[in-house]
Amino acid sequence: MADNATRAPSQIEFPLYEARALVRDLMTPDPKIYWVDFLFHIVLGWAAFATALHASWLSGWQILSYCVAVLAFYRAAIFIHELVHFERGTFRLFRLVWNLACGIPFMIPSFTYDGVHYDHHKPGIYGTSKDGEYLPFATQHPLGLVGYVLLSLILPLLLVTRFLLLTPISYLIPSLRKTVWERASSMTINPAYIRQPDAVRNDRYWQIQELAAFLFAATVVSSVALGKLSCQVLLLWYAVVVAIFILNSLRTLAAHAYRHEGDDSLTLVGQYLDSVNIPGNFLTALWAPVGLRYHATHHLFMSLPYHNLGKAHRRLVRELSQKELIMQTNRNGLWHALRQIWREAATATVTKTTHKADN
């Protein structure tokens, strides 16, 4: 029998029970960490936004404030990922505050991710056509990666259109409600994704969030049209949101190997081996905030709170018997992860082209 060094990763039995025992004491979220982290960054973000708005156009002070606003808002917005994984009925006040201070102003109320992302973790859904957060990028033309990132340039406009226009129109045309729910109510990367009627886990009163987002967008746009607010508010908002989506699209491309094709289901360990950890350093946390640089570890233990993911990863690397599988999910940095998926996509494209030519 071949030893572990010569066997394919999928053939090696992952010591899941051992790994669970190693991190069992890290599963409880600390509310104080969530509140301090989120409130600090959302306040910092709005303060930097106001500073950039009132600073001289393209001055050094404005550019600095803009960069701070982008990074602070980005970290605050990523807490939507934690909201999905909270135990049902917990952190209700935190969810409310997050929506009021971040989700609604940026047209990403928490219901747009609730349920959808939770399904992404299910072994029977992950990597299949029912997974809204997965596309086999590594098996497709590499230009698809570029297109996905460039989509960030129009996403803010699509979000405003969805809540400012489609919300009231869909209530005037009831038959449109079903389409809006299925096709325009989810934060996904799979354009073919159809949201199911029961794809809600915590945000049972999602219609209130939808109405609040409509009212916020209508108030801001009306205020600008009436001269009550400067149009620079909308321009700066757009510039900030575009930068956030570009950062997040790059992070998303670095979060998985994206090699799985078809509707065959993957086991939990299969998900883990198709996911990526980028431990990096403090700079890594700027583009992969709130624990998302340990994305493979998160897929292995989706209920681990973000503030314990780093500790869990280091403990697994240090103490788990099958360390080679842990190291297999690691990348050296964002560029390393993006370069690898680009190279695999390019190779797959050449292989498919050659195969067609031979036939």
N, C-alpha and C positions, 0 to 999 in steps of 0.2 A: 504493500500500500504506500502511496506517495505521502511524503511528509507535508506539513503545512506550508513550507517554503515553496513547494512545487505545485501545490493544488490551487485551482482557481478560487478566487475569493468567495464565489457563490457556493463552493463545495465545503468551505470551512464552517464548522458549526460554531455560530457566535454564542458566547457564554452570556446569554441574556439574563438569566437568573442571577448570575454573579454580578453583572453590571447593575442590576436593580438593587441588589443588596448594598452595593458601594455608594449609591446616591439616595438611599431611602430617607436619610435624615435631612435632605435638602429640598424636599418637596413642598414645604409650607411657605407661601408668600408672606413678605413683611410689608404690611400696609404703609408703614412710615417711609420706607424706601420709595414706594410708588408715589406717594403724595409729594415728598420733597423733590424727587427727581422731576416729576412732571410739572409741578408748580414753578419750580425754578426756571425750567427751560421755556415754558409757555410765557411766563412774565418777561423773561429775557428776550424772547422772540418778538413780542409786541412792543417792547421798549426799543429794540433795535429797528423794528419796522417804522415806528414813529420818528425815530432819529433820521433814518434814511429818507423818509418822506419830506422832512423839513430841511435837510442838508442841501447844499448847493449841488446842482445837477452834475453828476459824474465826478464830484470831488472825491478826494481820498477818504474823507470822513463818511461820505455816502456809500462808497464801495465797501468800506470796512463794515459799516452797519448792515448793509445788504447781506454780506457773507455771514455775519453773525446771525442775522434773522433766518437765513436759509437753514443753517446748521441747527439752530435752536428749535425752529418750527419742525424741522425734519425729525429730530429726536422726539419731540412732543407728539407728532402725528403717528409715529411708529408704535406708540402705546395702544393703537387700535388692535395690534396683533396680540397684545396681552389681554385685552378685553375679551377676545374670542375664547381664550383658554381659561378664564376664571371659572370657578365652579358656579353652577347655576345659582342665581339669586344672591351672589356675593358682590362686593365692591359696587353696590348700586349708586351710591353718592359719587364715587370716583367716575363711574360711567357717565353720569349726568354732567358733572363738571367738565369732563373731557369733551363731551359733545358740545357744550355751550362755548367753551373757550377755544376749541381747536377743530373738532369734527365738522360742525356746522359752518363756521367761517370759511373753511377750506373745501366745502362741498363734499366731504367724505364722512357723513354721519356713520356711527358704528354699525348700523344695520346693514350697510353695504358690504361688510366683511363678515358679519356674524353668520354662523352656519356654513357659509361658503368655504371659509378657510378650515373650519373644523372638519368638513368632509374631505378636504385635501389630505388629512392625516389618516383617513380610513384605508386599511389595506386593500379593500375591494374597489376603491375609487382612485387612489393615488396613481398618477401617471396614465390614467385611462381617458377616454373622451369625455367622461363625466366630471373630470377634474378641471375646475376652472382656473387653477393655478399651475398648470403644467402643459408644456409643448415640447416635443422631442427636438429641441434646437440642435443638438449634437448630431442628428441624423439628417438635417435639412440644409438647404443652401445657407452659407454663412451670412449672406445679405439679409436674411431674416432677422439676424441679431441686430443689424443696423436699423432695420425698419422698426423693430420693437422699441429701440431707444428713441428714435426720431418721433415716434407716436407721442412722446411726452410733450412735444411742442403744441399739440392741439388738445391734449387731455383736459386742461383747465377750461377751455371753451366748451368741450363736450359735457363737462360736469355742470357748468352754469346752464347750458341748454337743457340738460336733463331736469334740473330742479326748478329753474325759472320758467321754462316753457312747457315741458312735458308733464309736469305735475298738475297744473290747472287744466291743461288740454285733456289729459287722460281722465279727469273727473267729469269733464263735459262730454267726453266720448267714452262711455263705460267699457266698450269692447277693447279700447286701447290699454286699459289698465293691466290686463293680463300680459300683453306684449311688453309694457314698460317694466313690469316685475321680472319677467323672464329674461329680457335682453338688456335692460338699462338700469339695473338696481344692484349690481355686483362689481366689486373691485377684483377683476380677474385679468389673466393674460391670454386666455383661450377665447378667441372671437366666436367660436361655435358654442360656447357654454350657454346652457339654458337653465336658469335658476328654477328649482322645484318649489312648489307651493309651501312646503314645510321647511324650507332652508332658512330657518330662524331658530336660534338657540336661546339667547338672552333678551334680544330686543323685540319682545312681543308687541310693543306699542310703537312699531317702526313708523307708522303713519304720522305720529307726532313729530318725529325727527324729520320726516320728509316735508311736513308743513313748515317747520321751523327753518329748514334750509331754503325753502321757497321764499318765506317772509324776509329772511336775511338778504338773499340775493335781490329781491324786489326792492327792498329798502335802500340798499347801496346803489343799485343802478338808477333808481328814481332820484336819489339825492344828487348823484352826479349829473343826471339829465337836467335837474332843476337848478343846478349851480350851487347846491348846498355843500357838496364835496368836490374836491378837485379831481379831474380825470386821472391825475397822477396816482391816486389811490388805486384805481383799477389797473393801471400799468404796472405799478410796483407789486400789487397782488399777483398779477399774471407772471411777472418775472420771478417772483419768489416760488410760486407753485410749479412753474416749469422746471426750475433748478431742482426742487425737491423730487419731482417725478423722474428727472434724468438720473439723479443719484440713486433713487430707489430702483429704477430699471436696471442700472449697472449692478446694484447689489443683488437683485433678483436673478440676473443671469449668472452670478457667482454663487448662488445658493444651492444649486443642484448640478448634477452631471448632465441631466436631460438626455439620457441615452435610451430610455424606455419607450418602445413603440407598441402600438396595438392596445387591445383591451384586456390583455392578460394581467391578472392582479399580482401585486408584489407583496411579500410579507413585510412585517415591521422591519426586520433586518435588511430586506431588500430596499426599502425606503431609505434606511440609514446609509447603505452603501451607494445609493444614488444621490446622496446629499453631501454637502461640503462644510467643513470647518475651516475658518481662517483666523486662528488665534491672534496673529499679528501683534500690534502694540496699541498704545493709546490713540494713534491716528486712525487705526482700523475702526475704532468705535465711532468715528465721525461719519463714515459712510455706511457702516453696518451697526447702527445703535441699538440699544435696548436688548443686548444679548444675541442679536442676529448673526454675529460673526461665528457663533457656535450653532449653525443651522442643522448640521447633521446630528449633533447631540440633542438638539431640540426635537428632531423627528424620532429619536430613540425614546425620549421622555418628554412628551409634549406638555405635561403638566408642571414641569420644572419651572419655577419663576425665573425671570430673566436675570435677576441679581445673583443666582446660584449656578447659572450655566457654565461660567468660566471655571468655577471651583469644581463642578462635576466633571468637566472635560479634563482638567488637570489630574483629577483623582483617577479617572479611567486610564489615562495615559500612563500614570505611575503604577497602578496596582492591578489592572485587568490582565488576565493571563494571555489573551489573544491581542497583543498590542499592535500587531501588523495590520489588523482591520481598522483600528482606531487611526493609525497613521495614514492609512489609505484614503481616508476622507479629508485629510488636511491639504490645504493649499498655502503657498508662501505669502500670498497677497492677492489683491484684486486683479492686478495685471496678470499674474500667473493663472488665476482661475479663468479670466476672460480669454487669454491666449490659448489655453487648453481646449476650451469649448469651441473656439474659432477653428483651431487646427483639426479637431475631430469632425466638425461640420464640413470643412473643406475636403478632408479625406473621404468622408461619406459621399459627398457630391461627385468627386472624381470617380469613385467606385461605381456609383449608380450610372454615371454617364458612360463609363467603359462597358458596363454590363449591357446597357441598351445598345451600344454600338456593336457589341459582339453578337447580339441577338438579331 
